[in-house]
Amino acid sequence: MRYPGFISGSYELQSPLADMERTVNWYPEQIASAAVPWGAALFPTPGQEEFLTVGTVNTRALFSMNGRVHAVVGGTLYELFAGATSTSRGTMLQDPNPASIASNGDAGDELLIASGTNGYLLNLSTNGLSTVLTGDCVMAGMLDGYFLAFDTDTSTFRISDLNDGTTWDATQYAQRSIAPDPWRAMVVDGSRQIWLIGEQTGEVWYDAGASPFPFEPVPGSVFGYGTPAPWTVKLAGSMMCWLSQTADGAGIVVGATGLVPQRISTNAVETAISGYQRTAKITDAEAFVYEMDGHTFYVLSFPAANATWALDLTSGVWHERGMWDAAAMDYDLWAPRVHCFGFSKHLVGDRDTGLICTMDNSVTTECDGAVIRRLRVPPPLWRSPGVRRMFVSRFQLMMEVGLGTSTGSGVNPLVMLRSSTNAKTWSDIRTASAGKEGEYGTEVVWTRLPSSTHLWVPEITVTDPIPWRLVGAEVDGRGLWGEATA
């Protein structure tokens, strides 16, 4: 019979008996055609290749516009070039947080960079960098030709003169007054609105054309979702997403299309976030967004908890990402921290090096050449009522085979299987070949599997550098719940 629910995302609840699904470094994609027996497939998340290396470490921002790409790495602003070279445009104050970059376009020909609470202006004509704000620029934005400088200490945002980031009138600012909790984040969306997210609530402003200060709150736009983690507030397509906090608690991810936030996390994601709150913290969480192969991903990382989750906005399904730590035998935080699309490439940077990498689904290794370890644990198969013991005689993966590499690692790619009969302990690893190059008739099968008085669940792991693509699984046995109707 077909293994029910084999292709899906991560859904690990408080008890593994309730659900214990994990999908790491794969993402599910729904299959639209009704002519195929499989409703979905697991496709590999992207790997990375080195694009260039700069002289400082900790990439804090990447920004691409009008054919030019700029990066903040540590305390240095770099311009990156399509030929995989870079040059420093100056230095700035840094802190552990991401930096933010905004442009006022051809009218002003300037970039405003918020870094270490200061505002820096890059003249794109002369490439001269100057400090224009000190101590009151935590995040930067632009709307209708005005640069916006956001300050969390005073819960205010200031504006520059029109198309002129060198001039900031001290009287041209707005301070939060609609609700008592302080603002924590500011993001400008594609509909010319300013999202101001507080500690427990939020609101949206727009250009009302007023004078002397042009921006006002959108009437009725106050909502009851703030954030404990300002750098999780990101525009993903047409949806504003963030890790939320209310007066009653924190740890739900919300998304707003329009002005009304809705819960977009699952019970499983929220269970994981609650665990991070207990054992580490969630206030340092960060997010970035990218679009690839028709999918828009909101990637949410928890550095202190060493965990990364990703929401596919196209399907609404969550999965996990991570770098495998062989010494700890567990997944570390996924390396990419910031992203931009420049030179027709997805560019990413990490926290620990000066590497700027290209990211693509066709790449099968990490930026440093390390293997990508992919994991799938489906929901368990249960013993049928009325029988004392279930027997699993055969388990087969339905997947693309014969993709082995011509040389080196991956010539004979192997699939590793462990199984459990109690959702707590696991068997030894058994391997099966996924086919050398061109061996398209390979069957990925295991037999002589354990019997159980309760349940049976497989764990599938792969590490070889090939594009691992799964469409399902089949299982044979006796006493399996649902086998008579499968």
Backbone hydrogen bonds, N-H to C=O, Kabsch-Sander energy under -0.5 kcal/mol:
donor,donor_aa,acceptor,acceptor_aa,energy
3,Y,473,A,-2.9
6,F,3,Y,-1.4
8,S,6,F,-0.8
10,S,318,W,-1.9
11,Y,21,E,-1.9
13,L,11,Y,-0.6
13,L,19,D,-2.1
18,A,15,S,-1.3
19,D,15,S,-1.6
21,E,11,Y,-1.4
22,R,377,V,-1.8
24,V,375,L,-2.5
25,N,320,E,-2.7
27,Y,43,F,-2.6
29,E,41,A,-2.6
31,I,39,G,-2.6
32,A,30,Q,-0.6
36,V,33,S,-0.6
41,A,29,E,-2.0
42,L,470,L,-3.3
43,F,27,Y,-2.6
43,F,41,A,-0.6
45,T,25,N,-1.5
47,G,360,D,-1.9
47,G,363,V,-0.8
48,Q,365,T,-2.1
49,E,358,T,-2.3
51,F,356,I,-2.7
52,L,356,I,-2.0
54,V,354,G,-2.3
58,N,353,T,-1.7
59,T,350,D,-2.9
60,R,72,V,-3.6
61,A,72,V,-1.3
63,F,70,H,-2.5
65,M,68,R,-2.4
68,R,65,M,-1.8
69,V,80,L,-0.8
70,H,63,F,-2.9
71,A,78,Y,-2.5
72,V,61,A,-2.2
73,V,71,A,-0.6
73,V,76,T,-2.4
74,G,58,N,-3.2
74,G,72,V,-0.5
76,T,73,V,-1.7
77,L,90,G,-2.8
78,Y,71,A,-3.3
78,Y,76,T,-0.6
79,E,87,T,-2.7
80,L,69,V,-2.6
81,F,85,T,-2.6
84,A,81,F,-1.8
85,T,81,F,-0.6
87,T,79,E,-1.9
89,R,77,L,-3.8
90,G,77,L,-0.7
92,M,75,G,-2.8
99,A,60,R,-2.0
100,S,114,A,-1.7
102,A,112,L,-2.2
104,N,110,E,-1.7
108,G,104,N,-0.9
108,G,105,G,-0.7
109,D,105,G,-3.6
111,L,122,L,-2.0
112,L,102,A,-2.8
113,I,111,L,-0.5
113,I,120,Y,-3.1
114,A,100,S,-2.9
114,A,112,L,-0.5
115,S,113,I,-0.6
115,S,118,N,-2.3
118,N,115,S,-1.9
119,G,133,L,-2.2
120,Y,113,I,-2.7
121,L,130,S,-3.1
122,L,111,L,-2.6
122,L,120,Y,-0.5
123,N,121,L,-0.6
123,N,128,G,-2.6
124,L,109,D,-2.2
124,L,122,L,-0.8
125,S,109,D,-0.5
127,N,123,N,-3.0
128,G,123,N,-0.5
130,S,121,L,-2.2
132,V,119,G,-2.6
132,V,130,S,-0.6
133,L,119,G,-1.8
137,C,117,T,-2.2
138,V,150,F,-3.6
139,M,150,F,-1.2
141,G,148,L,-1.9
143,L,146,Y,-2.3
146,Y,143,L,-2.0
148,L,141,G,-3.0
149,A,158,R,-2.2
150,F,139,M,-2.8
150,F,148,L,-0.5
151,D,156,T,-2.8
155,S,151,D,-0.7
156,T,151,D,-1.7
157,F,174,A,-1.9
158,R,149,A,-2.6
159,I,172,Q,-1.8
160,S,147,F,-1.8
161,D,164,D,-0.9
161,D,167,T,-2.2
163,N,145,G,-2.8
164,D,161,D,-1.8
167,T,164,D,-1.0
172,Q,169,D,-2.0
173,Y,171,T,-1.3
174,A,157,F,-2.1
176,R,155,S,-2.3
184,R,197,I,-3.7
185,A,197,I,-1.9
187,V,195,W,-2.0
189,D,193,Q,-2.6
192,R,189,D,-1.1
194,I,205,W,-2.6
195,W,187,V,-3.4
195,W,193,Q,-0.6
196,L,194,I,-0.6
196,L,203,E,-2.7
197,I,185,A,-2.1
197,I,195,W,-0.6
198,G,196,L,-0.5
198,G,201,T,-3.0
199,E,182,P,-1.3
202,G,223,F,-2.2
203,E,196,L,-2.1
205,W,194,I,-2.5
206,Y,216,E,-2.6
207,D,192,R,-0.6
208,A,206,Y,-1.0
208,A,214,P,-2.0
209,G,214,P,-0.8
210,A,214,P,-1.1
216,E,206,Y,-2.2
218,V,204,V,-3.4
221,S,218,V,-1.8
223,F,202,G,-2.3
226,G,200,Q,-0.6
226,G,245,Q,-3.3
227,T,198,G,-2.1
229,A,243,L,-0.5
232,T,229,A,-2.0
233,V,230,P,-1.3
234,K,232,T,-0.8
234,K,241,C,-2.4
236,A,234,K,-0.6
236,A,239,M,-3.6
237,G,235,L,-0.6
239,M,236,A,-2.1
240,M,256,A,-2.4
241,C,234,K,-3.0
241,C,239,M,-0.6
242,W,254,V,-2.2
244,S,242,W,-0.6
244,S,252,I,-3.4
245,Q,226,G,-1.3
246,T,249,G,-3.3
249,G,246,T,-0.6
251,G,244,S,-2.1
252,I,244,S,-0.6
254,V,242,W,-2.6
255,G,262,Q,-2.8
256,A,240,M,-2.5
257,T,260,V,-0.5
258,G,256,A,-0.6
262,Q,255,G,-2.7
264,I,253,V,-3.0
265,S,253,V,-1.4
270,E,266,T,-2.5
271,T,267,N,-2.1
272,A,268,A,-2.0
273,I,269,V,-2.4
274,S,270,E,-2.2
275,G,271,T,-1.7
276,Y,272,A,-1.9
277,Q,273,I,-2.1
278,R,274,S,-1.7
279,T,275,G,-2.4
280,A,276,Y,-2.6
285,A,282,I,-1.6
286,E,301,S,-2.0
287,A,231,W,-1.8
288,F,299,V,-1.7
290,Y,297,F,-1.7
292,M,295,H,-2.6
295,H,292,M,-2.0
297,F,290,Y,-3.1
297,F,295,H,-0.5
298,Y,311,L,-2.5
299,V,288,F,-2.9
299,V,297,F,-0.7
300,L,298,Y,-0.6
300,L,309,W,-3.1
301,S,286,E,-2.9
301,S,299,V,-0.6
302,F,307,A,-3.2
306,N,302,F,-1.0
306,N,303,P,-0.7
307,A,302,F,-1.6
308,T,321,R,-0.7
309,W,300,L,-3.0
310,A,319,H,-2.9
311,L,298,Y,-2.5
312,D,310,A,-0.5
312,D,317,V,-2.2
313,L,296,T,-3.0
313,L,311,L,-1.0
314,T,296,T,-0.5
315,S,312,D,-0.6
316,G,312,D,-3.4
317,V,312,D,-0.6
319,H,310,A,-2.3
320,E,23,T,-3.0
321,R,308,T,-2.1
323,M,332,D,-1.2
325,D,330,D,-2.9
326,A,324,W,-0.7
329,M,325,D,-1.5
330,D,325,D,-1.5
332,D,323,M,-4.1
337,R,349,G,-3.3
338,V,349,G,-1.4
340,C,347,L,-1.9
342,G,340,C,-0.7
342,G,345,K,-1.9
345,K,342,G,-1.6
346,H,359,M,-0.5
347,L,340,C,-2.9
347,L,345,K,-0.8
348,V,357,C,-2.5
349,G,338,V,-1.4
350,D,355,L,-0.7
356,I,52,L,-3.0
357,C,348,V,-2.7
357,C,355,L,-0.5
358,T,49,E,-2.9
359,M,346,H,-2.4
360,D,47,G,-2.0
363,V,360,D,-1.4
366,E,370,A,-3.1
369,G,366,E,-2.0
372,I,364,T,-0.6
373,R,371,V,-0.6
374,R,372,I,-0.7
374,R,462,V,-2.5
375,L,24,V,-2.0
376,R,460,I,-2.4
377,V,22,R,-2.7
381,L,456,W,-3.1
383,R,454,H,-2.5
384,S,479,G,-2.9
387,V,384,S,-1.5
390,M,452,S,-3.4
391,F,478,R,-3.1
392,V,450,P,-0.7
393,S,391,F,-0.7
393,S,476,D,-1.9
394,R,476,D,-1.6
395,F,446,W,-2.6
396,Q,474,E,-2.8
397,L,444,V,-2.3
398,M,472,G,-2.8
399,M,397,L,-0.8
400,E,469,R,-2.3
401,V,399,M,-0.5
402,G,434,A,-2.2
403,L,434,A,-0.5
404,G,435,G,-0.9
405,T,410,G,-2.1
411,V,408,G,-1.3
415,V,432,A,-2.9
416,M,461,T,-2.9
417,L,430,R,-3.0
418,R,459,E,-1.8
420,S,457,V,-2.1
427,S,419,S,-2.4
430,R,417,L,-2.5
432,A,415,V,-1.7
434,A,413,P,-3.0
437,E,411,V,-0.5
438,G,402,G,-2.4
439,E,436,K,-2.6
440,Y,438,G,-1.9
442,T,439,E,-1.3
444,V,397,L,-0.6
445,V,443,E,-1.1
446,W,395,F,-2.4
448,R,393,S,-1.0
449,L,392,V,-1.0
452,S,390,M,-2.3
455,L,421,T,-0.8
456,W,381,L,-2.4
457,V,420,S,-2.0
459,E,418,R,-2.9
460,I,376,R,-2.9
461,T,416,M,-2.2
462,V,374,R,-2.0
463,T,414,L,-0.5
466,I,464,D,-2.2
468,W,466,I,-1.5
470,L,42,L,-1.9
471,V,398,M,-2.9
472,G,398,M,-1.4
474,E,396,Q,-2.7
475,V,1,M,-2.9
476,D,394,R,-2.6
478,R,391,F,-2.1
481,W,382,W,-3.6
483,E,480,L,-2.0
485,T,482,G,-0.7
486,A,482,G,-0.7
